[in-house]
Amino acid sequence: MTIKVILIDDEPLALNLLTHQLSEFRNIEIVETFTSFDLAEHSDVLQSINVVFLDIEMPGINGLNLAEQMVEVNSSLLIVFVTAYNEYAVKAFEFNALDYLLKPVTQDRLETTLERIKEQVTEQPEEHLSHSEMLHINLCRELKIFTLKNNEQIENIRWRTQKTQELFIYLLFHAGETVPKVKLAELLWPDHEQERALSQLYTAIYNIRKTLTPYKHHLTIESVYEGYTLITNSVVIDIFEWEYKVKELPPLSMGTIADYEAVMHLYTGPFLEAYKYAWADPERFRLGLLWLDYASQMADFYKGKQSIEQAIMWYEKICEYRPEDDHANFSIMKLHASLGYGILVDYQFSQYKRTIEDLGLFIDPKIGQWYNDYKMGK
């Protein structure tokens, strides 16, 4: 496989030397060399190559900033920094560059870099999800990404760090909105100084773009002014789809209850329940209340229609989500009593009582009195 590269260095002698050194290796095609690089003018070049050998210290622009802009154009691009200044090494690796070469570059050291390049280019996926295929993303309970290619295939994405995953989810939650870089840095790295936090942010954005390469037709991150915007195309997000559909439901009746069942089935768990993201708590609470409202309507509807098994099932779902719910617990007790299932009445009351006491609350007097009367056979 031929690996296509470009070289960028403001020093012509250094550029010529690296060109000569690379020409000694097979399967390396030097597409072009630059002493200065205009991103707008040469964006097509970036789309056609695999690797950029990039000097960090150049007049007018810092190579680290230029690398970030290049990756926006081609997320699969590999960056190799070349510089005479050793103090940039840490920043280069924070950016997750493929390699960092210190001038003067030796042939042996360059050979090591090319081996790394070959491994990375070989590992990169050659097939991307096509425009016509839908991407399904779950945010109920935890992040999962599905495609409907080859029947049903679950894509297990490996994120470089937990912060990288959280950043992607946050941008996905705010898809279509421009989120300021400073806000993201403060949200995810509150204990860092701003410069250090922004450096971490740039690294995470770079890693997200690389990770999302197979889905570049569906998920792209754009730099807009001083922020980032995640653009989605042909993407279905379960929790957003559920909220939209549940709010569009017609009044509850025998003719529409099946629609309610189908829509409520889309809610497979609380929003991002598996993660301890403080920013997600208000949304999890809001969506949870919305689910409880519709679940209660359905349970009460089934109870009113004497569909006892269905009513109990929905009341039990409510109790799974909110074990202390007085109405759901009381309804289950009375429905079991109507069926003559005394053991289940006792079990439900004991579960309810234990939950209430663990929370430091008091049993609803009406429920306590009903249970006492029930046990006395009144």
C-alpha positions, 0 to 999 in steps of 0.5 A: 500500500502506498502511503501519501504524505505532505511536508510542511516546514518554513525552512527550505533546507530542512524541507529538502533534507526530509524529502530526500530522507523519505525518498529512500523508503519504498511505498512512500509518495511525497504528494507535495512540500510546503514552506507555508500552508493555506488551509482553504487553498489546499483542503483538497490535498488534505483529503487525498493523503494519509500523513502530514510531516509538520514543523511546529514553530513557523511564522504566523501560525503554530503547527499545533493549531494548524494540525487541529484545523487539518484534522477538521478537514480530514479526521483520519489524517495522521500527524508527525511533528518535526521540530528543533525544540524539544519543549514541544514534545509534551504538547505534541503527545497531548495532541495524540500525534502519531510521532514527534521527530527532533531535528536533525532527523536521523534515518534510523529514527525516521524508519521507526516513524514509518513503521508506526505509520504503516501500522496505523494506516493498515488499521484504519477502516476502509469502509464507512457507513454510507449516507443512506444508512441510518445510525441509531444511538442509544442514550437510555442507560448508556451510550450504544451505537447501532447500524442496521448493516448486515442484519443488526450489528452493534458497534462497540466504540473504544474511546481513548479516555472517559473524558473523551466519551463524556465530551462526545456525549455532551456534544451529541446532547447539544447536537446542532448547537455551538458550545463554547470551547471555554465552557467545555474546558471548564465543564470537563477539566474544572481543576485545570488552569484554562490553558491546560484545560483547553489543551486537553480539550483539543486532544479530546476533540482530535481523538473523537474525530479519529474515532468517528471516522467510520461515521463521518457521513453521519457525525462531524464536529465543526469548529465554529468561532470559539466553539464546537458544533456536532452535526448529525445526519441520518441519525436517530437518538433513542431518548430524543425520538421517545420524547418527541413521539410521546408528546405527539400521542393522542388522548388515551383510549382503547383505540390508542393504548397500543400506540402508547405501549409501542412508544413507551417501549422506546424508553429503555432506561433513565437518561445516561444512568450508567454515568455519573455526569453531573450535567446530565442529572437535571435532564435525567430527572426531567425525562424521568418525570415525563416517563412516570406521568405517561406510565401512571396514565397507562397503569390507571387506564388499565386498572379502570378497564379491569385489565388487572395484569397489565395494570400491575405490570405498569405499576411495578415498572413505576415502582422499579423506577421510584420504589417509594411511589405511594400511588403505585404501591397502594394500587398493586396491593389493592389489585392483588387483594382483589385477586385474593393473593394475600401473600403478594399483598404482604410482600408489596406492603413490606417492600414499600414499608422498608423503602419508606423507612430507609428514606427516613419518611413516614408511611402514608396513613391511608395506606397503613390504615388500609393494610391494617384493615385488610389484615383484620379481614375488614 
